Amino acid sequence: MGILRERVVRGRTRQDREPRGFQLTSTEAANVKVALLHLRAQHGCWREVARVMGCTKRALEKAAETRRRPSPGLALHVARALGLPVEAMLTGARSEPGSCPMCGRASSRAQLSR
């Protein structure tokens, strides 16, 4: 028997393994976290946000932590809960110019200029 020189996982070396699917970039993950915090402010607590989104409270708490990166599936649920296209949420383009960046409500100055 020879000496094992590199770790083999399921018949492949670590270098040969394919990536585990789609992952969010750091900017997209940050935008998902901002949207999650917006939902929490809107609904009052993680339990209510979890009920609206159809996931567990613990999953939301883990996703909102700074060390963790939210999954693409959670990003889809967050976008649906906000009523936005996924692309708009991931890019951070959630509001129109002249409106509140958190709630989307038009400011009185924007209404007067129309």
KOLVO-970521 format. One line per field, with one value per residue: residue number from 1; residue in one letter; x, y, z of N, C-alpha, C in turn. Coordinates in pm, whole numbers, plus 50000, padded with zeros to 5 digits. Example, Ala and Ser with C-alpha at 12.3 -4.5 7.8 and 13.67 -1.06 7.14 Angstrom:
BEGIN
kepa <- c(1,2) $
zavex <- c(A,S) $
npx <- c(51319,51285) $
npy <- c(49431,49775) $
npz <- c(50780,50708) $
capx <- c(51230,51367) $
capy <- c(49550,49894) $
capz <- c(50780,50714) $
cpx <- c(51320,51290) $
cpy <- c(49670,50003) $
cpz <- c(50780,50787) $
This chain:
BEGIN
kepa <- c(1,2,3,4,5,6,7,8,9,10,11,12,13,14,15,16,17,18,19,20,21,22,23,24,25,26,27,28,29,30,31,32,33,34,35,36,37,38,39,40,41,42,43,44,45,46,47,48,49,50,51,52,53,54,55,56,57,58,59,60,61,62,63,64,65,66,67,68,69,70,71,72,73,74,75,76,77,78,79,80,81,82,83,84,85,86,87,88,89,90,91,92,93,94,95,96,97,98,99,100,101,102,103,104,105,106,107,108,109,110,111,112,113,114) $
zavex <- c(M,G,I,L,R,E,R,V,V,R,G,R,T,R,Q,D,R,E,P,R,G,F,Q,L,T,S,T,E,A,A,N,V,K,V,A,L,L,H,L,R,A,Q,H,G,C,W,R,E,V,A,R,V,M,G,C,T,K,R,A,L,E,K,A,A,E,T,R,R,R,P,S,P,G,L,A,L,H,V,A,R,A,L,G,L,P,V,E,A,M,L,T,G,A,R,S,E,P,G,S,C,P,M,C,G,R,A,S,S,R,A,Q,L,S,R) $
npx <- c(50083,50049,50143,49897,49872,49717,49397,49112,48789,48494,48594,48723,48976,49021,49076,48963,48692,48370,48224,47978,47732,47528,47626,47581,47726,47945,47841,47575,47491,47510,47310,47085,47086,47034,46777,46650,46671,46514,46265,46234,46213,45980,45788,45825,45931,46147,46003,45753,45833,45939,45704,45565,45739,45757,45952,46194,46243,46500,46656,46639,46761,47022,47094,47098,47316,47647,47862,47773,47668,47385,47167,47094,46830,46703,46727,46549,46306,46302,46283,46031,45872,45902,45785,45924,46121,46373,46620,46619,46631,46876,47060,47024,46857,46601,46426,46267,46413,46411,46253,46203,46477,46442,46164,46036,45850,45727,45884,45772,45879,45934,45676,45572,45718,45619) $
npy <- c(49881,50215,50545,50774,51059,51277,51406,51222,51262,51104,50963,51163,51416,51698,51926,51863,51866,51995,52325,52388,52468,52760,53062,53355,53674,53885,54145,54105,53938,54115,54296,54131,54090,54350,54380,54179,54286,54509,54386,54279,54513,54609,54413,54368,54147,53854,53616,53678,53759,53518,53368,53500,53457,53183,53018,52908,53071,53057,53013,53263,53423,53319,53385,53660,53713,53847,53686,53486,53385,53452,53212,53147,53057,53159,53428,53447,53399,53624,53833,53776,53816,54088,54173,54226,54209,53957,54034,54312,54332,54203,54373,54600,54803,54912,55120,55413,55717,55991,55876,55706,55508,55280,55214,55286,55484,55779,56095,56413,56622,56501,56444,56699,56795,56662) $
npz <- c(50000,49918,50026,50114,49937,49869,49955,49878,49764,49726,49503,49363,49359,49577,49425,49181,49219,49144,49175,49432,49315,49252,49407,49604,49536,49732,49742,49659,49868,50082,50008,50031,50305,50397,50296,50446,50704,50665,50626,50881,51035,50927,50992,51263,51420,51404,51404,51291,51036,50946,50936,50731,50516,50504,50621,50869,51186,51289,51060,50938,51131,51127,50863,50877,51033,51049,50975,50808,50478,50290,50131,49781,49751,49979,49919,49708,49843,50012,49826,49717,49945,49977,49749,49515,49211,49186,49081,49118,49396,49451,49327,49471,49395,49507,49537,49403,49267,49494,49683,49998,50093,50245,50288,50053,50025,49877,49908,50037,49889,49644,49559,49524,49309,49093) $
capx <- c(50000,50124,50104,49798,49936,49616,49267,49020,48650,48404,48665,48788,49056,48955,49093,48879,48551,48302,48163,47851,47619,47526,47640,47568,47847,47943,47749,47439,47463,47487,47179,46985,47083,46964,46635,46602,46655,46397,46147,46220,46162,45843,45698,45843,46015,46186,45898,45652,45896,45946,45569,45535,45826,45742,46075,46208,46301,46644,46718,46650,46862,47153,47122,47122,47445,47749,47957,47712,47623,47253,47159,47012,46690,46653,46716,46423,46197,46303,46231,45886,45809,45903,45711,46020,46196,46497,46731,46616,46677,47018,47140,47002,46771,46470,46338,46280,46477,46321,46175,46277,46546,46400,46023,45991,45749,45772,45893,45684,45946,45917,45537,45550,45784,45545) $
capy <- c(50000,50338,50651,50864,51189,51382,51360,51188,51271,51039,50927,51279,51498,51824,52022,51824,51881,52111,52409,52337,52542,52906,53132,53499,53753,53956,54259,54051,53891,54234,54349,54042,54117,54478,54352,54104,54381,54590,54304,54269,54641,54622,54318,54375,54042,53748,53514,53722,53754,53376,53325,53559,53398,53038,52950,52908,53189,53033,53033,53407,53476,53279,53461,53801,53727,53903,53584,53393,53436,53395,53124,53199,53025,53257,53554,53439,53416,53763,53915,53753,53879,54233,54203,54281,54112,53914,54115,54444,54319,54168,54489,54707,54905,54884,55236,55514,55840,56079,55801,55651,55386,55165,55174,55316,55590,55902,56208,56523,56699,56430,56456,56836,56818,56594) $
capz <- c(50000,49910,50118,50057,49924,49865,50000,49770,49807,49630,49380,49303,49450,49609,49317,49068,49250,49087,49277,49482,49263,49251,49533,49591,49555,49861,49728,49659,50004,50165,49973,50089,50449,50415,50273,50562,50815,50629,50656,51026,51082,50877,51059,51406,51479,51311,51398,51195,50903,50911,50899,50599,50414,50500,50662,51014,51248,51304,50929,50916,51223,51074,50740,50911,51100,50959,50931,50714,50348,50262,50015,49671,49777,50076,49847,49633,49940,50058,49716,49710,50061,49953,49627,49419,49130,49252,49029,49182,49533,49454,49288,49566,49335,49563,49545,49297,49315,49566,49781,50112,50050,50324,50271,49918,50026,49811,49999,50001,49784,49518,49519,49479,49181,48987) $
cpx <- c(50087,50072,50005,49856,49837,49481,49176,48879,48563,48473,48735,48875,48981,48964,49001,48731,48494,48245,48023,47732,47636,47541,47631,47705,47837,47848,47605,47398,47434,47350,47066,46973,47012,46814,46575,46579,46537,46269,46126,46165,46014,45745,45719,45932,46043,46076,45791,45707,45904,45809,45532,45613,45811,45871,46085,46273,46453,46717,46738,46757,47003,47191,47156,47255,47551,47843,47902,47669,47488,47255,47076,46863,46627,46637,46586,46304,46187,46244,46080,45814,45803,45821,45798,46074,46328,46614,46736,46667,46827,47108,47124,46915,46627,46376,46365,46352,46374,46234,46265,46346,46502,46257,45969,45887,45805,45776,45803,45747,45927,45774,45508,45610,45710,45437) $
cpy <- c(50125,50440,50742,51005,51304,51322,51337,51188,51215,51012,51043,51348,51627,51924,51991,51845,52005,52196,52358,52419,52692,52962,53282,53565,53825,54076,54212,54003,54008,54294,54263,54068,54249,54457,54273,54197,54474,54514,54293,54399,54658,54535,54311,54270,53934,53643,53552,53720,53609,53323,53376,53489,53247,52963,52959,53038,53176,53053,53181,53468,53441,53362,53606,53822,53774,53797,53497,53462,53371,53309,53190,53170,53123,53393,53558,53461,53561,53854,53898,53821,54031,54272,54266,54172,54079,54001,54251,54437,54290,54285,54606,54818,54881,55003,55332,55636,55931,56006,55747,55522,55263,55122,55203,55426,55717,56016,56320,56610,56634,56442,56597,56861,56752,56678) $
cpz <- c(50000,50011,50045,50054,49914,49900,49881,49828,49697,49497,49312,49405,49475,49494,49199,49094,49187,49199,49312,49433,49275,49391,49507,49607,49689,49856,49731,49798,50097,50136,50028,50239,50480,50397,50389,50681,50791,50661,50806,51084,51043,50956,51210,51468,51375,51297,51294,51052,50855,50868,50759,50489,50402,50531,50814,51062,51258,51171,50900,51007,51175,50952,50771,50984,51000,50904,50819,50585,50318,50136,49905,49692,49875,50009,49766,49726,49989,49951,49704,49825,50045,49830,49519,49329,49201,49208,49096,49325,49539,49415,49384,49513,49381,49562,49430,49354,49382,49667,49891,50069,50128,50294,50131,49911,49964,49912,49950,49891,49648,49467,49466,49341,49065,48938) $
